[in-house]
């Protein structure tokens, strides 16, 4: 058991497309306790490119301890299952083994939006929530994580569900809004349409909306009228770093 004075610090890393950022996290409090460090953008997201970037981030911290890494794809025991948002060469790759080997650290890898949800459900707005909670990361796409009484249902891809032949994230993501020049009130209508669809499928007790939407939620969320409780995420862009670090600490039995 940990003493009250003992900290469990884990390096949290977030892979964002072709670039990587990281920070040291106090996994007992869910707080970032260092400056953030990042890499420049790689030419592409092929494995050897991102493996090199991971190594550079770890070296920038001169880090020798545990690492948690959020990855923009579904994972199972560190193995990449599909690649809708990353180079297809990653499919079936053991990212956990590759990252551990290149860094010399014990690395735990999980789905990026699952990491986001873990941060919100453990330390953020969903901390005391029960029942079914859907966390949506609304940005370039729409990532999702689902929790039932605090337990994660891993690797959901709700943004890829199609309504009338159109993927939900192609209809209502922040990038779709920008590309089509949609105003905030009309974006709220699109999001409401999507959330109502999720209500009919999953009957959740709460939605938590993060990503770009949570930067200025007052400009959009008041115009979304649904029956399910709706909250804005608290962690913003730090969520996946914090969630990945916490996941690693739990997996490696540090807390």
C-alpha positions, 0 to 999 in steps of 0.5 A: 500500500502507498503511504500518504506521502508517496507519489506515483508519477507516470509519463503520459503520452498522447499521439495526435495524428503525426505528432506526439506530446507528453507530460508527467502526471501525478496519478493519485490526483490526476494532475500534470506536474511538469511542463508539456513537451512535444515533437515536430510533426512527422511526415506520416504516421507509419510505425517507424515514424511514430516509434522514433517520435515516442523515443524522442519525447521520453528522452526529452524528459530523461524518463526511466519510469512507467509510461502510459500512451494514448493511441488514436485507434482501438487496442487490445493488450497493446495490439492495434485493431484497426486504423481509421485515423492512422496509417494502416500499417499499424493494424495488428502491430504490438504497439506496447511491445514496440514502444517498450523496446525503443524507450526501455520503459514499461509502456502501457497503450490504450485507445485515445478516446478511452484515455480521455474518458478515463480522465473525465470519469476518474478525476473530472466531471464524471467522477461521481456518475453512475449508470451509463455515461457516454463521453464524446471527444468532438474534434477532427472526428468524434471519438467515444468512450462508454462507461457503465457504473464507472467501468469502461466498455473499451474501443467503441467507435460511435463516430463511425456509425452511419445515419442515412449513409453519412458517418456521424463524425462527417456530419457533426465533428468540428472539422465538418463544421469548419469545412461547411462553414456551419454556425454554432447554433446550426452545429448545435442542431447537428449535435442534437440530432446525433445525441438523440440517435445515441439516446435511442441506441444506448439510453444513457444517463449522461453525455460528457462532451469534450474536444474542441466543443469543451473549449467554449461550451457556452456557445453551443451546449445551451442550444442542444435540447435533449432529455439526457443530462449533458455536461462539458468535459473538464480536462480539455486537451490534457485528458488523454495524457492524464487518462493514459498515465492513470491507466498505466499506473493501474495496469502496472499495479502502482496504485 
